[in-house]
Amino acid sequence: MASRILDDMKLYKGIDGLIRTYRKDYKCKSLNHGANELTLPNFDCEVLNQCLCKFAHHYACQLPEPETNGSIYLRINMFEDINTLALFPLGEATLSVIGSVVGPYYYGTRKSIKVRVETKRMKNFDGSLAYVKSSSNFAAAHVPEMVSLKMRYDTTLWLYNNLYITELTSGKFSWL
């Protein structure tokens, strides 16, 4: 199986009408770190930024208005693109960006969301490449996420040893 890293960004329109990306410098740095860890070649963040600017200009008419809290979700993928099984770094990869329009997260539940706690299966923990956003790290999340959705939960909170928070599947949280 070819090495693959991924990350995501939001492309959104501000109240002032300007189009922005969310944390693009951090995301570029994170992707290049992951590329190093999986022996994929690094890419020029400025070239990716220029591509994202062209993408934003081309799809500006599809961006939701700021008051809707919608955005274009960008999935950035980088993967080996050689058709051979190799036991050494090949030095070639493809970088792709897929965009899709999304509405506000948890639409209709702005005050609170339902969170299910998962303690059996671990996502991005215990031997995973948790320090890299590798596609292989997400496989363990599929069954628990389906369980959460069937039980009508909005997201899953992952606990290690029933005590330590490792991740929230979607969304952000903070300690108060």
C-alpha positions as CSV (number, residue, x, y, z in Angstrom):
1,M,0.0,0.0,0.0
2,A,1.3,3.4,-0.9
3,S,2.1,6.0,1.8
4,R,-0.5,8.7,2.0
5,I,-0.9,11.8,4.2
6,L,-3.8,14.1,4.4
7,D,-5.1,17.2,6.0
8,D,-8.0,19.6,5.6
9,M,-8.6,23.3,5.4
10,K,-11.6,25.6,5.2
11,L,-12.1,28.1,2.5
12,Y,-14.6,30.7,3.6
13,K,-15.9,34.2,2.9
14,G,-15.5,36.8,5.7
15,I,-18.0,39.5,6.6
16,D,-15.9,41.9,4.6
17,G,-16.3,39.8,1.5
18,L,-12.7,38.6,1.4
19,I,-12.0,34.9,0.8
20,R,-9.8,33.2,3.4
21,T,-8.3,29.9,4.3
22,Y,-8.1,28.6,7.8
23,R,-4.6,28.0,9.2
24,K,-3.0,27.3,5.8
25,D,0.6,28.0,7.1
26,Y,0.2,25.5,9.9
27,K,-1.4,22.9,7.7
28,C,1.4,23.2,5.1
29,K,4.0,22.8,7.8
30,S,2.1,19.8,9.2
31,L,1.8,18.1,5.8
32,N,5.5,18.6,5.0
33,H,6.3,17.1,8.5
34,G,4.1,14.1,7.6
35,A,5.8,13.8,4.2
36,N,9.2,13.6,5.9
37,E,8.0,11.0,8.3
38,L,6.6,8.8,5.5
39,T,9.6,9.5,3.2
40,L,7.5,11.4,0.7
41,P,9.0,14.4,-0.9
42,N,8.3,17.9,0.5
43,F,6.4,20.4,-1.5
44,D,6.6,24.2,-1.8
45,C,3.9,25.7,0.4
46,E,3.9,28.9,-1.7
47,V,3.0,26.8,-4.8
48,L,0.1,25.2,-2.9
49,N,-1.0,28.6,-1.8
50,Q,-1.0,29.9,-5.4
51,C,-3.1,26.8,-6.4
52,L,-5.5,27.5,-3.5
53,C,-5.8,31.1,-4.6
54,K,-6.7,30.0,-8.1
55,F,-9.2,27.5,-6.7
56,A,-10.8,30.2,-4.5
57,H,-11.1,32.6,-7.4
58,H,-12.6,30.0,-9.7
59,Y,-15.2,28.8,-7.1
60,A,-15.9,32.1,-5.3
61,C,-19.5,32.1,-6.6
62,Q,-20.1,28.8,-4.8
63,L,-18.9,30.0,-1.4
64,P,-21.7,30.3,1.2
65,E,-22.4,33.8,2.5
66,P,-20.7,34.6,5.9
67,E,-24.0,34.7,7.8
68,T,-24.7,31.0,7.0
69,N,-21.4,29.9,8.6
70,G,-20.8,27.7,5.6
71,S,-17.5,27.1,3.8
72,I,-15.8,25.0,1.2
73,Y,-14.1,22.1,2.9
74,L,-10.7,21.3,1.3
75,R,-9.2,17.8,1.6
76,I,-5.5,17.8,0.8
77,N,-4.0,14.5,-0.1
78,M,-0.4,13.5,-0.9
79,F,0.4,10.0,-1.9
80,E,3.0,7.9,-3.7
81,D,2.2,7.5,-7.4
82,I,4.5,4.8,-8.5
83,N,3.0,1.5,-9.7
84,T,5.6,-0.7,-8.1
85,L,6.1,-2.2,-4.7
86,A,9.3,-0.7,-3.3
87,L,11.0,-1.0,0.0
88,F,12.8,2.3,-0.2
89,P,11.6,5.9,-0.7
90,L,10.8,6.6,-4.3
91,G,10.9,10.4,-4.2
92,E,7.7,11.0,-6.3
93,A,4.2,11.8,-5.1
94,T,1.0,13.4,-6.2
95,L,-0.6,16.3,-4.2
96,S,-4.3,16.8,-4.8
97,V,-7.0,19.0,-3.3
98,I,-10.7,18.1,-3.3
99,G,-13.2,20.8,-2.3
100,S,-16.8,20.4,-1.3
101,V,-19.3,23.0,0.0
102,V,-20.4,22.4,3.5
103,G,-23.0,24.1,5.7
104,P,-22.6,25.0,9.4
105,Y,-21.3,22.1,11.4
106,Y,-24.0,20.5,13.6
107,Y,-26.7,22.5,11.9
108,G,-29.7,23.0,14.2
109,T,-27.7,22.1,17.3
110,R,-25.9,25.4,18.0
111,K,-26.5,25.3,21.8
112,S,-25.2,21.8,22.5
113,I,-24.2,18.5,20.7
114,K,-24.5,14.9,21.8
115,V,-21.1,13.3,22.4
116,R,-20.6,9.5,22.7
117,V,-17.5,8.3,24.6
118,E,-15.4,5.6,23.0
119,T,-13.1,3.6,25.2
120,K,-12.5,0.3,23.3
121,R,-11.0,1.2,20.0
122,M,-8.4,3.9,19.7
123,K,-8.0,6.3,16.9
124,N,-4.5,7.7,16.4
125,F,-3.0,6.0,19.5
126,D,-1.0,3.0,20.6
127,G,1.4,2.3,17.7
128,S,-0.3,4.5,15.2
129,L,1.4,7.4,13.3
130,A,-0.5,9.8,15.5
131,Y,2.1,12.5,15.0
132,V,1.3,12.3,11.2
133,K,-2.1,12.6,9.6
134,S,-1.8,9.3,7.7
135,S,-4.8,7.7,6.2
136,S,-4.1,4.4,8.0
137,N,-4.7,6.1,11.3
138,F,-8.4,6.7,10.6
139,A,-9.4,3.1,9.9
140,A,-10.0,2.3,13.5
141,A,-12.5,5.1,13.7
142,H,-15.0,3.8,11.2
143,V,-16.9,1.3,13.3
144,P,-17.2,3.5,16.4
145,E,-18.3,6.4,14.3
146,M,-21.0,4.3,12.7
147,V,-22.1,3.2,16.2
148,S,-22.3,6.9,17.3
149,L,-24.3,7.9,14.3
150,K,-26.8,5.0,14.7
151,M,-27.3,6.0,18.3
152,R,-27.9,9.6,17.1
153,Y,-24.8,11.1,18.6
154,D,-23.2,14.1,16.8
155,T,-19.5,13.1,17.5
156,T,-17.3,10.7,19.4
157,L,-14.9,11.6,22.2
158,W,-12.0,9.1,22.3
159,L,-10.6,8.1,25.7
160,Y,-7.4,6.2,26.4
161,N,-7.6,3.9,29.5
162,N,-11.0,5.4,30.3
163,L,-9.2,8.5,31.5
164,Y,-7.2,10.4,29.0
165,I,-8.8,12.4,26.2
166,T,-7.1,11.6,22.9
167,E,-9.4,13.2,20.3
168,L,-12.8,14.5,19.4
169,T,-13.8,13.1,16.0
170,S,-15.2,16.5,14.8
171,G,-15.4,19.8,16.5
172,K,-13.3,21.5,19.2
173,F,-13.5,21.7,22.9
174,S,-11.9,23.6,25.7
175,W,-11.5,23.3,29.4
176,L,-13.3,25.9,31.5
